[in-house]
Amino acid sequence: YVCSTWGNHHFKTFDGDIYQFPGVCEYNFVSDCQDAYKEFTVHIQRALNSNGHPVIQYILVKMKDKTVYLKPNLVVVDGQIVKTPYYASGVLIESNEIYIKIYAKLGMVLMWNQEDALMVELDNKFNNRTCGLCGDYNGIQIYNEFINGDASYNSITYGNMQKINKPDDTCDDPDETKALPSCNEHRDECQKLLTSSAFSDCRLRLNLEMYIQACMQDKCACNGEEDSFCLCSTISEYSRQCSHAGGRPGEWRTQNFC
């Protein structure tokens, strides 16, 4: 079971909801929340890069008595810069030009492309035990994330609730009253991209509609600019999730595309 975030502020919870939350504070991405003693926490902070694209600036992971701080091409463990592969007390950290990966014996794998996309896979012993932007991992969509008792939240309210309050924070919460546009005029184009023959092994493994919706939001947000970030980040995520589900996506990138 995987929770991920990518591209233009998209999130996919363990239970399968895909939503958008454009916050640039530090947030609880996923933590073990069952007891006062947390086995692990993962915090993230996004920022806009020089092209105006949202990228993950840093990831902060706490596991038992270890603190791992990740920035692009930088791994810091308990305050010390370390070389990878790094292994100590049940935690293995590997990196290559694209990904930094953490394997933790407690039942977590974390994979970050050092830009926009982060994926966390958890052992099912954490069912119904997590909180944060990834949701509660209870296997039921919407419930306890966007509907809790009699209250219902939109994705922005839900995201703002996951903020880590730090005394010197200067970031603003996204406005909860602003609804996202419907972007229907981009449906055909997105559907065509995601149902190309390269992805024929993916269709039965993933919920295609959710990725079409995310792609439509991307196209809207980019106002027709043919910018590869707008077009490619959701398709890349679809391809990653397909591989993760055991599918074999074909070669979809070309010289002129992504």
C-alpha positions in Angstrom: 0.0 0.0 0.0 1.4 3.3 -1.2 0.9 6.9 -0.5 2.3 9.4 -2.9 2.6 13.1 -3.8 3.8 14.5 -7.1 3.7 17.3 -9.6 1.3 20.2 -9.1 0.5 19.5 -5.4 -1.2 16.1 -6.1 -1.6 13.6 -3.2 -2.8 10.0 -3.3 -3.7 8.6 0.1 -3.2 4.9 1.2 -7.0 4.4 0.7 -6.8 5.7 -2.9 -8.2 9.2 -2.7 -6.4 11.6 -5.1 -6.7 15.3 -4.1 -4.8 18.6 -4.6 -3.4 20.7 -1.7 -1.1 23.6 -2.6 0.4 24.2 0.8 4.0 25.4 1.2 4.5 25.0 5.0 5.9 21.9 6.7 3.3 19.2 6.9 2.9 15.8 8.4 2.9 13.6 5.3 2.5 10.3 7.2 3.0 9.3 10.8 2.2 6.4 13.0 -0.5 7.9 15.2 -1.8 5.0 17.3 0.0 5.7 20.5 1.7 8.5 22.2 5.0 6.9 21.1 5.3 7.2 17.3 7.3 4.5 15.5 7.9 6.9 12.7 7.0 10.3 11.2 7.6 11.8 7.7 7.3 15.5 7.3 7.6 17.4 3.9 8.0 21.0 2.9 7.4 22.2 -0.7 8.5 25.4 -2.3 8.2 26.9 -5.8 11.4 26.6 -7.8 12.8 29.2 -10.2 10.4 28.1 -12.9 7.4 28.5 -10.6 7.0 24.7 -10.2 6.3 23.1 -6.9 9.2 20.9 -5.7 9.8 19.2 -2.4 12.4 21.2 -0.6 13.1 18.8 2.2 11.8 15.6 3.8 12.3 15.0 7.6 12.0 11.3 8.7 12.0 10.2 12.3 12.2 6.5 13.1 12.5 5.4 16.7 15.7 7.3 17.8 17.0 8.3 14.3 16.3 11.5 12.5 17.0 11.6 8.7 16.9 14.9 6.8 16.8 14.7 3.0 17.5 17.5 0.5 18.4 17.0 -3.1 21.8 15.2 -3.2 22.1 15.5 0.6 21.4 12.9 3.3 21.8 14.0 7.0 21.4 11.4 9.8 21.3 12.7 13.4 22.9 16.0 12.3 25.8 14.4 10.3 26.1 14.4 6.5 26.4 10.7 5.5 27.4 8.9 2.3 25.1 6.4 0.7 24.6 3.5 0.9 24.2 4.1 4.6 23.1 1.4 7.0 22.6 1.5 10.8 20.1 0.1 13.3 17.5 -1.3 10.8 17.7 1.6 8.4 19.2 1.4 4.9 19.5 4.6 2.8 20.5 4.3 -0.9 20.7 6.9 -3.6 21.5 7.3 -7.3 21.3 10.2 -9.7 17.5 10.2 -9.6 16.2 8.6 -6.4 16.9 8.6 -2.7 15.4 5.5 -1.0 15.0 4.6 2.6 14.3 1.1 3.7 13.3 0.8 7.4 13.0 -2.5 9.1 10.0 -1.2 11.1 7.9 -1.7 7.8 8.4 1.4 5.7 10.0 2.1 2.3 10.4 5.8 1.1 11.3 6.8 -2.4 11.9 10.4 -3.5 13.0 11.5 -7.0 14.7 14.6 -5.4 12.3 16.8 -7.1 8.5 16.7 -7.0 7.6 13.1 -6.4 7.6 11.1 -3.1 6.2 7.6 -2.5 5.9 5.9 0.9 5.0 2.2 1.2 3.9 0.9 4.6 3.6 -2.6 6.0 -0.1 -3.5 6.6 0.6 -3.7 10.3 0.0 0.1 10.2 -3.6 -0.3 8.9 -5.8 2.1 10.7 -2.9 3.6 12.5 -1.6 6.5 10.4 -2.4 10.2 10.2 -1.3 13.1 8.0 -1.7 14.0 4.3 -1.7 10.2 3.5 -4.8 9.6 5.5 -5.6 6.9 8.1 -5.0 3.7 6.0 -8.3 2.1 7.0 -9.0 0.9 3.5 -12.1 3.1 3.2 -11.9 6.1 0.8 -13.1 9.5 2.1 -14.0 8.3 5.6 -12.0 10.0 8.4 -10.1 12.1 5.9 -12.7 14.1 4.1 -15.7 13.0 6.2 -15.3 12.7 9.9 -18.4 12.0 12.0 -20.9 14.7 10.9 -18.2 17.0 9.5 -17.0 17.0 5.9 -13.8 18.8 4.8 -12.6 19.9 1.5 -9.0 18.9 0.5 -7.6 22.3 1.5 -9.1 22.3 5.0 -7.8 18.7 5.4 -4.4 19.7 4.2 -4.2 22.8 6.5 -5.0 20.5 9.5 -1.8 18.6 8.8 0.5 21.6 9.2 3.4 21.4 11.7 3.3 24.5 13.7 6.7 26.0 14.1 7.4 29.2 16.1 9.2 31.0 13.3 6.9 29.9 10.4 6.0 32.6 7.9 4.1 30.5 5.4 0.4 31.2 4.6 -2.3 28.6 4.6 -4.0 28.1 1.3 -7.5 29.6 1.1 -10.1 27.0 1.9 -12.9 28.8 0.1 -11.2 28.6 -3.4 -12.6 25.7 -5.4 -10.5 24.1 -8.1 -11.8 24.6 -11.7 -13.3 21.6 -13.5 -10.9 21.7 -16.5 -13.2 19.5 -18.6 -11.9 20.9 -21.9 -8.7 18.9 -21.3 -10.3 15.6 -20.7 -9.8 14.2 -24.2 -6.2 15.1 -24.4 -5.4 13.6 -20.9 -7.3 10.4 -21.6 -5.5 10.0 -24.9 -2.1 10.4 -23.2 -2.9 7.9 -20.4 -4.5 5.3 -22.6 -1.7 5.2 -25.2 -0.4 1.8 -26.1 2.6 2.3 -23.8 0.3 1.9 -20.9 -1.8 -1.0 -22.1 -0.4 -3.1 -19.2 -1.5 -0.5 -16.7 -5.2 0.0 -17.3 -6.5 -2.8 -15.2 -4.1 -2.2 -12.4 -4.9 1.4 -11.6 -7.8 3.7 -11.3 -7.4 5.6 -14.6 -10.0 8.2 -14.0 -8.1 9.6 -11.0 -5.0 10.2 -13.1 -7.1 11.7 -15.9 -8.6 14.2 -13.3 -5.1 15.1 -12.0 -3.8 15.6 -15.6 -6.8 17.9 -16.3 -6.0 20.0 -13.2 -2.3 20.2 -14.4 -3.4 21.4 -17.9 -5.6 24.1 -16.3 -2.9 25.3 -13.9 -0.5 25.7 -16.8 -2.8 27.9 -18.8 -1.9 26.3 -22.1 1.8 26.6 -21.7 3.5 23.5 -23.2 5.7 23.1 -20.3 7.0 19.6 -19.7 6.3 19.9 -15.9 2.6 20.5 -16.6 2.3 17.7 -19.0 4.7 15.1 -17.7 4.5 14.9 -13.9 1.1 13.1 -13.7 2.0 10.8 -16.6 5.3 10.0 -14.8 3.4 9.2 -11.6 1.0 7.0 -13.5 4.0 5.1 -15.0 5.6 4.7 -11.5 2.4 3.5 -9.9 1.9 1.1 -12.8 5.4 -0.4 -12.3 4.8 -0.6 -8.5 1.5 -2.5 -9.1 3.5 -5.1 -11.2 2.7 -3.6 -14.6 5.2 -2.9 -17.3 4.7 0.5 -18.8 6.3 0.8 -22.3 8.5 3.6 -23.5 6.3 6.7 -23.5 8.9 9.4 -23.4 10.2 10.7 -26.8 12.7 13.2 -27.9 9.9 15.8 -28.2 7.8 14.7 -25.3 8.8 14.7 -21.6 
